[in-house]
């Protein structure tokens, strides 16, 4: 799985944990809701600055959003 | 420090550990040597796909190249 796909899955998981909609997250990161949806489906190739904006909006660390599910649970 | 700057420092550190020149690394990642130099100086904002290409060329994990120095030593 590409790192961008792992990132998308983690963004979705943390967003839902916070009870945020894609629209609310899009406002927080200052990006279009369509872009947020594509990020979550792993269809985008975000830059490190964008990764940091998502981490900040989701009140977490960038590396948390880049970790594979297995390495998160161990 | 921006994540892109942390990434640049780690690329440089691991490259030197492998005794690689910027030119050799540039060939391995298929990018211009000037770009590699700018990455190492934190002057670029690479995408996650580029981060993966550097990790592969440096025979390490992407997250290793994205960790802050302090969290690496603990």
Backbone of each chain as nested JSON, in Angstrom:
{
  "chains": [
    {"id": "A", "residues": [
      {"number": 1, "name": "UNK", "atoms": {"N": [0.836, -1.179, 0.0], "CA": [0.0, 0.0, 0.0], "C": [0.878, 1.238, 0.0]}},
      {"number": 2, "name": "UNK", "atoms": {"N": [0.533, 2.188, -0.915], "CA": [1.291, 3.45, -0.978], "C": [1.129, 4.226, 0.318]}},
      {"number": 3, "name": "UNK", "atoms": {"N": [2.164, 5.016, 0.618], "CA": [2.112, 5.85, 1.824], "C": [0.9, 6.803, 1.746]}},
      {"number": 4, "name": "UNK", "atoms": {"N": [0.583, 7.292, 0.573], "CA": [-0.545, 8.227, 0.397], "C": [-1.882, 7.533, 0.707]}},
      {"number": 5, "name": "UNK", "atoms": {"N": [-1.938, 6.213, 0.463], "CA": [-3.169, 5.459, 0.779], "C": [-3.273, 5.237, 2.287]}},
      {"number": 6, "name": "UNK", "atoms": {"N": [-2.128, 4.915, 2.909], "CA": [-2.106, 4.765, 4.368], "C": [-2.541, 6.082, 5.012]}},
      {"number": 7, "name": "UNK", "atoms": {"N": [-1.992, 7.171, 4.51], "CA": [-2.345, 8.504, 5.023], "C": [-3.856, 8.738, 4.905]}},
      {"number": 8, "name": "UNK", "atoms": {"N": [-4.423, 8.415, 3.773], "CA": [-5.861, 8.619, 3.563], "C": [-6.714, 7.834, 4.531]}},
      {"number": 9, "name": "UNK", "atoms": {"N": [-6.333, 6.573, 4.741], "CA": [-7.087, 5.725, 5.69], "C": [-7.011, 6.307, 7.101]}},
      {"number": 10, "name": "UNK", "atoms": {"N": [-5.814, 6.783, 7.476], "CA": [-5.646, 7.339, 8.825], "C": [-6.412, 8.66, 8.988]}},
      {"number": 11, "name": "UNK", "atoms": {"N": [-6.4, 9.492, 7.945], "CA": [-7.157, 10.757, 8.02], "C": [-8.627, 10.436, 8.267]}},
      {"number": 12, "name": "UNK", "atoms": {"N": [-9.151, 9.473, 7.52], "CA": [-10.566, 9.101, 7.656], "C": [-10.852, 8.574, 9.068]}},
      {"number": 13, "name": "UNK", "atoms": {"N": [-9.973, 7.686, 9.545], "CA": [-10.163, 7.054, 10.87], "C": [-10.17, 8.131, 11.976]}},
      {"number": 14, "name": "UNK", "atoms": {"N": [-9.181, 9.041, 11.939], "CA": [-9.077, 10.067, 12.996], "C": [-10.205, 11.085, 12.855]}},
      {"number": 15, "name": "UNK", "atoms": {"N": [-10.568, 11.417, 11.607], "CA": [-11.673, 12.369, 11.403], "C": [-12.963, 11.818, 12.05]}},
      {"number": 16, "name": "UNK", "atoms": {"N": [-13.238, 10.531, 11.809], "CA": [-14.455, 9.897, 12.364], "C": [-14.356, 9.818, 13.881]}},
      {"number": 17, "name": "UNK", "atoms": {"N": [-13.143, 9.561, 14.392], "CA": [-12.971, 9.532, 15.859], "C": [-13.361, 10.88, 16.47]}},
      {"number": 18, "name": "UNK", "atoms": {"N": [-13.07, 11.95, 15.721], "CA": [-13.41, 13.296, 16.204], "C": [-14.858, 13.661, 15.869]}},
      {"number": 19, "name": "UNK", "atoms": {"N": [-15.546, 12.793, 15.172], "CA": [-16.941, 13.094, 14.797], "C": [-17.041, 14.239, 13.81]}},
      {"number": 20, "name": "UNK", "atoms": {"N": [-15.988, 14.404, 13.006], "CA": [-15.992, 15.498, 12.02], "C": [-16.524, 14.993, 10.675]}},
      {"number": 21, "name": "UNK", "atoms": {"N": [-17.227, 15.861, 9.959], "CA": [-17.594, 15.544, 8.577], "C": [-16.426, 15.931, 7.67]}},
      {"number": 22, "name": "UNK", "atoms": {"N": [-16.447, 15.444, 6.425], "CA": [-15.414, 15.837, 5.462], "C": [-15.489, 17.351, 5.243]}},
      {"number": 23, "name": "UNK", "atoms": {"N": [-16.72, 17.895, 5.243], "CA": [-16.899, 19.339, 5.029], "C": [-16.193, 20.118, 6.148]}},
      {"number": 24, "name": "UNK", "atoms": {"N": [-16.407, 19.698, 7.401], "CA": [-15.804, 20.415, 8.535], "C": [-14.285, 20.331, 8.456]}},
      {"number": 25, "name": "UNK", "atoms": {"N": [-13.764, 19.143, 8.136], "CA": [-12.307, 18.993, 8.033], "C": [-11.759, 19.847, 6.89]}},
      {"number": 26, "name": "UNK", "atoms": {"N": [-12.488, 19.896, 5.791], "CA": [-12.042, 20.697, 4.637], "C": [-11.898, 22.163, 5.033]}},
      {"number": 27, "name": "UNK", "atoms": {"N": [-12.857, 22.645, 5.823], "CA": [-12.776, 24.044, 6.289], "C": [-11.528, 24.218, 7.161]}},
      {"number": 28, "name": "UNK", "atoms": {"N": [-11.294, 23.269, 8.06], "CA": [-10.146, 23.374, 8.974], "C": [-8.797, 23.362, 8.247]}},
      {"number": 29, "name": "UNK", "atoms": {"N": [-8.704, 22.541, 7.181], "CA": [-7.421, 22.489, 6.467], "C": [-7.369, 23.519, 5.338]}},
      {"number": 30, "name": "UNK", "atoms": {"N": [-8.489, 24.17, 5.092], "CA": [-8.511, 25.2, 4.047], "C": [-8.385, 24.633, 2.649]}},
      {"number": 31, "name": "UNK", "atoms": {"N": [-8.986, 23.452, 2.455], "CA": [-8.936, 22.811, 1.138], "C": [-10.357, 22.392, 0.73]}},
      {"number": 32, "name": "UNK", "atoms": {"N": [-10.54, 22.075, -0.542], "CA": [-11.878, 21.716, -1.034], "C": [-12.305, 20.357, -0.465]}},
      {"number": 33, "name": "UNK", "atoms": {"N": [-13.588, 20.213, -0.23], "CA": [-14.098, 18.953, 0.329], "C": [-13.855, 17.797, -0.65]}},
      {"number": 34, "name": "UNK", "atoms": {"N": [-13.877, 18.091, -1.943], "CA": [-13.596, 17.028, -2.919], "C": [-12.156, 16.518, -2.752]}},
      {"number": 35, "name": "UNK", "atoms": {"N": [-11.257, 17.477, -2.452], "CA": [-9.853, 17.087, -2.253], "C": [-9.748, 16.19, -1.02]}},
      {"number": 36, "name": "UNK", "atoms": {"N": [-10.466, 16.556, 0.069], "CA": [-10.422, 15.742, 1.293], "C": [-10.931, 14.332, 0.984]}},
      {"number": 37, "name": "UNK", "atoms": {"N": [-11.988, 14.236, 0.238], "CA": [-12.535, 12.925, -0.131], "C": [-11.522, 12.113, -0.933]}},
      {"number": 38, "name": "UNK", "atoms": {"N": [-10.846, 12.787, -1.868], "CA": [-9.853, 12.074, -2.699], "C": [-8.646, 11.64, -1.853]}},
      {"number": 39, "name": "UNK", "atoms": {"N": [-8.245, 12.511, -0.913], "CA": [-7.157, 12.161, 0.015], "C": [-7.539, 10.876, 0.762]}},
      {"number": 40, "name": "UNK", "atoms": {"N": [-8.756, 10.841, 1.303], "CA": [-9.187, 9.695, 2.112], "C": [-9.252, 8.417, 1.285]}},
      {"number": 41, "name": "UNK", "atoms": {"N": [-9.514, 8.567, -0.03], "CA": [-9.569, 7.379, -0.904], "C": [-8.202, 7.061, -1.513]}},
      {"number": 42, "name": "UNK", "atoms": {"N": [-7.161, 7.794, -1.073], "CA": [-5.814, 7.497, -1.547], "C": [-5.59, 7.874, -2.993]}},
      {"number": 43, "name": "UNK", "atoms": {"N": [-6.406, 8.774, -3.497], "CA": [-6.327, 9.157, -4.908], "C": [-5.421, 10.367, -5.127]}},
      {"number": 44, "name": "UNK", "atoms": {"N": [-4.897, 10.916, -4.028], "CA": [-4.031, 12.086, -4.152], "C": [-2.612, 11.747, -3.707]}},
      {"number": 45, "name": "UNK", "atoms": {"N": [-1.685, 12.635, -3.979], "CA": [-0.287, 12.451, -3.597], "C": [0.147, 13.716, -2.857]}},
      {"number": 46, "name": "UNK", "atoms": {"N": [-0.304, 13.878, -1.606], "CA": [-0.107, 15.142, -0.902], "C": [1.357, 15.419, -0.559]}},
      {"number": 47, "name": "UNK", "atoms": {"N": [1.644, 16.692, -0.397], "CA": [2.993, 17.08, 0.036], "C": [3.075, 17.003, 1.553]}},
      {"number": 48, "name": "UNK", "atoms": {"N": [4.317, 17.105, 2.057], "CA": [4.521, 17.052, 3.513], "C": [3.842, 18.243, 4.193]}},
      {"number": 49, "name": "UNK", "atoms": {"N": [3.808, 19.407, 3.564], "CA": [3.124, 20.557, 4.169], "C": [1.621, 20.272, 4.311]}},
      {"number": 50, "name": "UNK", "atoms": {"N": [1.029, 19.633, 3.332], "CA": [-0.403, 19.284, 3.408], "C": [-0.615, 18.241, 4.509]}},
      {"number": 51, "name": "UNK", "atoms": {"N": [0.29, 17.275, 4.617], "CA": [0.194, 16.275, 5.685], "C": [0.178, 16.992, 7.045]}},
      {"number": 52, "name": "UNK", "atoms": {"N": [1.041, 17.998, 7.197], "CA": [1.101, 18.727, 8.467], "C": [-0.192, 19.501, 8.73]}},
      {"number": 53, "name": "UNK", "atoms": {"N": [-0.792, 20.045, 7.681], "CA": [-2.055, 20.786, 7.857], "C": [-3.161, 19.848, 8.326]}},
      {"number": 54, "name": "UNK", "atoms": {"N": [-3.195, 18.64, 7.78], "CA": [-4.201, 17.659, 8.221], "C": [-3.936, 17.25, 9.677]}},
      {"number": 55, "name": "UNK", "atoms": {"N": [-2.666, 17.033, 10.016], "CA": [-2.332, 16.622, 11.385], "C": [-2.75, 17.704, 12.381]}},
      {"number": 56, "name": "UNK", "atoms": {"N": [-2.486, 18.945, 12.002], "CA": [-2.853, 20.056, 12.895], "C": [-4.374, 20.131, 13.054]}},
      {"number": 57, "name": "UNK", "atoms": {"N": [-5.109, 20.022, 11.953], "CA": [-6.579, 20.111, 11.992], "C": [-7.171, 18.952, 12.793]}},
      {"number": 58, "name": "UNK", "atoms": {"N": [-6.499, 17.79, 12.751], "CA": [-7.001, 16.601, 13.451], "C": [-6.364, 16.443, 14.831]}},
      {"number": 59, "name": "UNK", "atoms": {"N": [-5.583, 17.484, 15.233], "CA": [-4.964, 17.518, 16.572], "C": [-4.183, 16.238, 16.862]}},
      {"number": 60, "name": "UNK", "atoms": {"N": [-3.337, 15.873, 15.87], "CA": [-2.494, 14.698, 16.059], "C": [-1.129, 14.978, 15.439]}},
      {"number": 61, "name": "UNK", "atoms": {"N": [-0.255, 13.994, 15.461], "CA": [1.075, 14.152, 14.891], "C": [1.105, 13.631, 13.451]}},
      {"number": 62, "name": "UNK", "atoms": {"N": [1.888, 14.279, 12.586], "CA": [1.932, 13.795, 11.194], "C": [2.269, 12.302, 11.092]}},
      {"number": 63, "name": "UNK", "atoms": {"N": [3.215, 11.841, 11.929], "CA": [3.637, 10.432, 11.805], "C": [2.51, 9.468, 12.165]}},
      {"number": 64, "name": "UNK", "atoms": {"N": [1.612, 9.907, 13.045], "CA": [0.457, 9.066, 13.398], "C": [-0.392, 8.828, 12.141]}},
      {"number": 65, "name": "UNK", "atoms": {"N": [-0.48, 9.848, 11.297], "CA": [-1.305, 9.75, 10.083], "C": [-0.585, 9.002, 8.971]}},
      {"number": 66, "name": "UNK", "atoms": {"N": [0.721, 8.694, 9.203], "CA": [1.492, 8.017, 8.148], "C": [1.836, 6.581, 8.515]}},
      {"number": 67, "name": "UNK", "atoms": {"N": [1.439, 6.169, 9.753], "CA": [1.781, 4.811, 10.201], "C": [0.824, 3.784, 9.632]}},
      {"number": 68, "name": "UNK", "atoms": {"N": [1.363, 2.635, 9.268], "CA": [0.51, 1.534, 8.812], "C": [-0.307, 1.053, 10.009]}},
      {"number": 69, "name": "UNK", "atoms": {"N": [-1.506, 0.537, 9.738], "CA": [-2.401, 0.084, 10.816], "C": [-1.656, -0.882, 11.728]}},
      {"number": 70, "name": "UNK", "atoms": {"N": [-0.953, -1.894, 11.162], "CA": [-0.301, -2.923, 12.008], "C": [0.677, -2.274, 12.97]}},
      {"number": 71, "name": "UNK", "atoms": {"N": [1.501, -1.32, 12.472], "CA": [2.528, -0.749, 13.373], "C": [1.87, 0.156, 14.409]}},
      {"number": 72, "name": "UNK", "atoms": {"N": [0.618, 0.58, 14.172], "CA": [-0.047, 1.419, 15.192], "C": [-0.497, 0.565, 16.359]}},
      {"number": 73, "name": "UNK", "atoms": {"N": [-0.963, -0.702, 16.034], "CA": [-1.53, -1.506, 17.113], "C": [-0.448, -2.168, 17.974]}},
      {"number": 74, "name": "UNK", "atoms": {"N": [0.793, -2.338, 17.423], "CA": [1.802, -3.093, 18.225], "C": [2.286, -2.251, 19.393]}}
    ]},
    {"id": "B", "residues": [
      {"number": 1, "name": "UNK", "atoms": {"N": [10.19, 22.988, 13.598], "CA": [10.796, 22.653, 12.297], "C": [9.768, 21.969, 11.416]}},
      {"number": 2, "name": "UNK", "atoms": {"N": [9.691, 22.412, 10.133], "CA": [8.745, 21.783, 9.21], "C": [9.125, 20.318, 8.964]}},
      {"number": 3, "name": "UNK", "atoms": {"N": [8.086, 19.522, 8.678], "CA": [8.318, 18.101, 8.396], "C": [9.287, 17.957, 7.207]}},
      {"number": 4, "name": "UNK", "atoms": {"N": [9.173, 18.85, 6.24], "CA": [10.046, 18.774, 5.053], "C": [11.506, 19.032, 5.432]}},
      {"number": 5, "name": "UNK", "atoms": {"N": [11.714, 19.841, 6.47], "CA": [13.09, 20.104, 6.913], "C": [13.639, 18.891, 7.668]}},
      {"number": 6, "name": "UNK", "atoms": {"N": [12.782, 18.307, 8.514], "CA": [13.177, 17.074, 9.217], "C": [13.538, 15.998, 8.192]}},
      {"number": 7, "name": "UNK", "atoms": {"N": [12.699, 15.871, 7.173], "CA": [12.946, 14.885, 6.108], "C": [14.31, 15.138, 5.451]}},
      {"number": 8, "name": "UNK", "atoms": {"N": [14.591, 16.377, 5.134], "CA": [15.86, 16.723, 4.482], "C": [17.062, 16.358, 5.326]}},
      {"number": 9, "name": "UNK", "atoms": {"N": [16.974, 16.663, 6.627], "CA": [18.09, 16.335, 7.526], "C": [18.305, 14.822, 7.586]}},
      {"number": 10, "name": "UNK", "atoms": {"N": [17.175, 14.076, 7.64], "CA": [17.285, 12.614, 7.712], "C": [17.829, 12.015, 6.414]}},
      {"number": 11, "name": "UNK", "atoms": {"N": [17.409, 12.575, 5.277], "CA": [17.927, 12.079, 3.996], "C": [19.447, 12.247, 3.98]}},
      {"number": 12, "name": "UNK", "atoms": {"N": [19.879, 13.426, 4.385], "CA": [21.338, 13.719, 4.389], "C": [22.067, 12.758, 5.32]}},
      {"number": 13, "name": "UNK", "atoms": {"N": [21.517, 12.567, 6.529], "CA": [22.17, 11.714, 7.54], "C": [22.297, 10.278, 7.021]}},
      {"number": 14, "name": "UNK", "atoms": {"N": [21.186, 9.74, 6.489], "CA": [21.202, 8.34, 6.031], "C": [22.074, 8.194, 4.775]}},
      {"number": 15, "name": "UNK", "atoms": {"N": [22.004, 9.207, 3.894], "CA": [22.841, 9.163, 2.686], "C": [24.327, 9.044, 3.076]}},
      {"number": 16, "name": "UNK", "atoms": {"N": [24.737, 9.886, 4.034], "CA": [26.15, 9.884, 4.472], "C": [26.488, 8.572, 5.166]}},
      {"number": 17, "name": "UNK", "atoms": {"N": [25.528, 8.017, 5.92], "CA": [25.765, 6.719, 6.567], "C": [26.068, 5.638, 5.518]}},
      {"number": 18, "name": "UNK", "atoms": {"N": [25.409, 5.791, 4.361], "CA": [25.635, 4.821, 3.275], "C": [26.844, 5.191, 2.415]}},
      {"number": 19, "name": "UNK", "atoms": {"N": [27.489, 6.325, 2.729], "CA": [28.647, 6.759, 1.942], "C": [28.271, 7.122, 0.516]}},
      {"number": 20, "name": "UNK", "atoms": {"N": [27.029, 7.581, 0.323], "CA": [26.573, 7.979, -1.012], "C": [26.797, 9.479, -1.231]}},
      {"number": 21, "name": "UNK", "atoms": {"N": [27.119, 9.829, -2.47], "CA": [27.159, 11.259, -2.823], "C": [25.732, 11.681, -3.201]}},
      {"number": 22, "name": "UNK", "atoms": {"N": [25.5, 13.001, -3.253], "CA": [24.183, 13.496, -3.7], "C": [23.95, 13.037, -5.147]}},
      {"number": 23, "name": "UNK", "atoms": {"N": [25.019, 13.015, -5.934], "CA": [24.879, 12.605, -7.337], "C": [24.386, 11.149, -7.419]}},
      {"number": 24, "name": "UNK", "atoms": {"N": [24.987, 10.279, -6.606], "CA": [24.603, 8.852, -6.641], "C": [23.155, 8.692, -6.185]}},
      {"number": 25, "name": "UNK", "atoms": {"N": [22.784, 9.412, -5.12], "CA": [21.401, 9.329, -4.64], "C": [20.438, 9.858, -5.694]}},
      {"number": 26, "name": "UNK", "atoms": {"N": [20.822, 10.938, -6.366], "CA": [19.958, 11.53, -7.405], "C": [19.675, 10.501, -8.502]}},
      {"number": 27, "name": "UNK", "atoms": {"N": [20.711, 9.745, -8.873], "CA": [20.519, 8.703, -9.898], "C": [19.535, 7.642, -9.375]}},
      {"number": 28, "name": "UNK", "atoms": {"N": [19.724, 7.234, -8.115], "CA": [18.868, 6.187, -7.553], "C": [17.394, 6.602, -7.464]}},
      {"number": 29, "name": "UNK", "atoms": {"N": [17.157, 7.888, -7.142], "CA": [15.756, 8.326, -7.026], "C": [15.221, 8.863, -8.351]}},
      {"number": 30, "name": "UNK", "atoms": {"N": [16.129, 8.969, -9.322], "CA": [15.681, 9.437, -10.643], "C": [15.281, 10.897, -10.641]}},
      {"number": 31, "name": "UNK", "atoms": {"N": [15.993, 11.698, -9.852], "CA": [15.709, 13.132, -9.79], "C": [17.012, 13.915, -9.973]}},
      {"number": 32, "name": "UNK", "atoms": {"N": [16.897, 15.222, -10.216], "CA": [18.093, 16.037, -10.454], "C": [18.889, 16.202, -9.162]}},
      {"number": 33, "name": "UNK", "atoms": {"N": [20.193, 16.275, -9.278], "CA": [21.052, 16.424, -8.092], "C": [20.749, 17.76, -7.388]}},
      {"number": 34, "name": "UNK", "atoms": {"N": [20.362, 18.767, -8.159], "CA": [20.026, 20.053, -7.521], "C": [18.795, 19.881, -6.625]}},
      {"number": 35, "name": "UNK", "atoms": {"N": [17.86, 19.04, -7.101], "CA": [16.647, 18.795, -6.306], "C": [17.017, 18.082, -5.005]}},
      {"number": 36, "name": "UNK", "atoms": {"N": [17.924, 17.085, -5.094], "CA": [18.356, 16.358, -3.896], "C": [18.998, 17.335, -2.898]}},
      {"number": 37, "name": "UNK", "atoms": {"N": [19.816, 18.226, -3.395], "CA": [20.458, 19.217, -2.529], "C": [19.436, 20.125, -1.849]}},
      {"number": 38, "name": "UNK", "atoms": {"N": [18.424, 20.527, -2.624], "CA": [17.381, 21.406, -2.049], "C": [16.538, 20.632, -1.029]}},
      {"number": 39, "name": "UNK", "atoms": {"N": [16.273, 19.362, -1.312], "CA": [15.541, 18.516, -0.347], "C": [16.315, 18.483, 0.967]}},
      {"number": 40, "name": "UNK", "atoms": {"N": [17.626, 18.219, 0.876], "CA": [18.442, 18.092, 2.09], "C": [18.495, 19.4, 2.875]}},
      {"number": 41, "name": "UNK", "atoms": {"N": [18.36, 20.532, 2.166], "CA": [18.397, 21.84, 2.852], "C": [16.98, 22.284, 3.279]}},
      {"number": 42, "name": "UNK", "atoms": {"N": [15.998, 21.394, 3.069], "CA": [14.634, 21.715, 3.512], "C": [13.954, 22.767, 2.676]}},
      {"number": 43, "name": "UNK", "atoms": {"N": [14.443, 22.963, 1.477], "CA": [13.925, 24.03, 0.61], "C": [12.804, 23.534, -0.308]}},
      {"number": 44, "name": "UNK", "atoms": {"N": [12.505, 22.24, -0.228], "CA": [11.463, 21.685, -1.065], "C": [10.291, 21.195, -0.218]}},
      {"number": 45, "name": "UNK", "atoms": {"N": [9.189, 20.903, -0.87], "CA": [8.003, 20.4, -0.18], "C": [7.572, 19.113, -0.882]}},
      {"number": 46, "name": "UNK", "atoms": {"N": [8.302, 18.015, -0.645], "CA": [8.09, 16.797, -1.44], "C": [6.757, 16.125, -1.151]}},
      {"number": 47, "name": "UNK", "atoms": {"N": [6.314, 15.368, -2.129], "CA": [5.089, 14.585, -1.949], "C": [5.417, 13.256, -1.266]}},
      {"number": 48, "name": "UNK", "atoms": {"N": [4.366, 12.574, -0.824], "CA": [4.57, 11.275, -0.162], "C": [5.186, 10.265, -1.132]}},
      {"number": 49, "name": "UNK", "atoms": {"N": [4.844, 10.318, -2.403], "CA": [5.46, 9.389, -3.371], "C": [6.974, 9.633, -3.468]}},
      {"number": 50, "name": "UNK", "atoms": {"N": [7.393, 10.905, -3.451], "CA": [8.831, 11.22, -3.503], "C": [9.511, 10.742, -2.213]}},
      {"number": 51, "name": "UNK", "atoms": {"N": [8.833, 10.928, -1.08], "CA": [9.385, 10.443, 0.196], "C": [9.645, 8.935, 0.099]}},
      {"number": 52, "name": "UNK", "atoms": {"N": [8.7, 8.215, -0.504], "CA": [8.86, 6.755, -0.635], "C": [10.032, 6.406, -1.555]}},
      {"number": 53, "name": "UNK", "atoms": {"N": [10.217, 7.196, -2.603], "CA": [11.334, 6.92, -3.525], "C": [12.67, 7.106, -2.81]}},
      {"number": 54, "name": "UNK", "atoms": {"N": [12.762, 8.144, -1.977], "CA": [14.01, 8.353, -1.215], "C": [14.221, 7.201, -0.223]}},
      {"number": 55, "name": "UNK", "atoms": {"N": [13.139, 6.79, 0.434], "CA": [13.261, 5.712, 1.428], "C": [13.745, 4.428, 0.752]}},
      {"number": 56, "name": "UNK", "atoms": {"N": [13.185, 4.156, -0.421], "CA": [13.576, 2.938, -1.147], "C": [15.058, 3.02, -1.545]}},
      {"number": 57, "name": "UNK", "atoms": {"N": [15.464, 4.175, -2.083], "CA": [16.861, 4.344, -2.537], "C": [17.831, 4.255, -1.368]}},
      {"number": 58, "name": "UNK", "atoms": {"N": [17.368, 4.694, -0.19], "CA": [18.239, 4.697, 0.992], "C": [18.042, 3.446, 1.842]}},
      {"number": 59, "name": "UNK", "atoms": {"N": [17.249, 2.507, 1.309], "CA": [17.019, 1.199, 1.956], "C": [16.562, 1.366, 3.41]}},
      {"number": 60, "name": "UNK", "atoms": {"N": [15.566, 2.254, 3.567], "CA": [15.01, 2.467, 4.897], "C": [13.506, 2.643, 4.775]}},
      {"number": 61, "name": "UNK", "atoms": {"N": [12.842, 2.917, 5.904], "CA": [11.397, 3.112, 5.907], "C": [11.068, 4.603, 5.803]}},
      {"number": 62, "name": "UNK", "atoms": {"N": [9.978, 4.954, 5.111], "CA": [9.632, 6.37, 5.005], "C": [9.548, 7.064, 6.369]}},
      {"number": 63, "name": "UNK", "atoms": {"N": [8.963, 6.378, 7.35], "CA": [8.762, 7.035, 8.653], "C": [10.098, 7.343, 9.343]}},
      {"number": 64, "name": "UNK", "atoms": {"N": [11.107, 6.514, 9.065], "CA": [12.438, 6.784, 9.629], "C": [12.938, 8.147, 9.124]}},
      {"number": 65, "name": "UNK", "atoms": {"N": [12.632, 8.454, 7.869], "CA": [13.091, 9.713, 7.257], "C": [12.236, 10.895, 7.682]}},
      {"number": 66, "name": "UNK", "atoms": {"N": [11.119, 10.605, 8.393], "CA": [10.214, 11.694, 8.785], "C": [10.235, 11.947, 10.296]}},
      {"number": 67, "name": "UNK", "atoms": {"N": [11.004, 11.102, 11.026], "CA": [11.044, 11.261, 12.497], "C": [11.987, 12.371, 12.923]}},
      {"number": 68, "name": "UNK", "atoms": {"N": [11.559, 13.119, 13.934], "CA": [12.441, 14.147, 14.493], "C": [13.623, 13.45, 15.17]}},
      {"number": 69, "name": "UNK", "atoms": {"N": [14.763, 14.13, 15.193], "CA": [15.982, 13.543, 15.759], "C": [15.702, 13.047, 17.181]}},
      {"number": 70, "name": "UNK", "atoms": {"N": [15.026, 13.847, 18.023], "CA": [14.828, 13.458, 19.438], "C": [14.047, 12.152, 19.515]}},
      {"number": 71, "name": "UNK", "atoms": {"N": [12.987, 12.013, 18.695], "CA": [12.16, 10.8, 18.831], "C": [12.893, 9.601, 18.265]}},
      {"number": 72, "name": "UNK", "atoms": {"N": [13.959, 9.852, 17.444], "CA": [14.717, 8.704, 16.937], "C": [15.601, 8.132, 18.022]}},
      {"number": 73, "name": "UNK", "atoms": {"N": [16.172, 9.063, 18.881], "CA": [17.158, 8.559, 19.856], "C": [16.462, 7.91, 21.058]}},
      {"number": 74, "name": "UNK", "atoms": {"N": [15.178, 8.29, 21.368], "CA": [14.569, 7.753, 22.611], "C": [14.281, 6.284, 22.487]}}
    ]}
  ]
}
